[in-house]
Amino acid sequence: MIRPSGQFAGRLRYDTFVNGRTCILPTWLIATSDRHVAARVVILLGGRLHADEDGDDQESTSGILTNDAAIDILLDGPQAIRLRMLRRHGSTVLRSCNGRTQQTSLGTQPCQCPPTLKGRWQAAKAGGGCEPLIQVAFRLAVDPTLGRFLLSSANWAFADHATTVKAALRRRHGPVRARLAIDRTLHTTTNGTTFAYTRPTITILPTP
């Protein structure tokens, strides 16, 4: 229901599992089951092999923690960015929406989610709505021949950001060069607690 179409050379992440807990990484992690791709990534982006305790990803056997928190990529049009809204119960997806239709185990019906992302966030916060799944398919600008890679995120702020980028891609033709970065900002709560907030960002680069 939510798997993207096509084959991918690897997946991009900025988190990992250590002692059963999620940890945010300072640079991009590329996970791949292709040893040739892993070797090329190390040559092109630097980094080192990384041990990951996440046993859910059956596809990935090698993880390369790169040296970069920002990498240049190629996006093949607006279809490179996909936003779905999911209602889950644990690891089970109860329904999947795209703003027009809603898919469940019983079939397809008109989408019941609020029309705006803010409305969907409010519904999810109240406990009755879907949450975002953003999938970005891209090629590495430094070597497009390696194939497509995939970034998946459930970050609400990135969902809004990715929607804006997708709209901008509709006004461009052909592969678009962009920069995919890990954005980390510090926030302070009203009681004085400071915490780091991390999300991906995509910046469309000027045409040479």
Secondary structure, DSSP 8 states (H G I E B T S, - for coil): ----SS--SEEEEEEEEETTEEEEEEEEEEEES-HHHHHHHHHHH--EE-----TT-SS--EEEE-S-SEEEEEE-SGGGEEEEEEEEETTEEEEEE-SSEEEETTEEEE--S-SSHHHHHHHHHTTSS-EEEEEEEEEETT-GGG-EEEEEE--HHHHHHHHHHHHHHTTS-S-EEEEEEEEEEEEE-TTS-EEEEEEEEEEE----
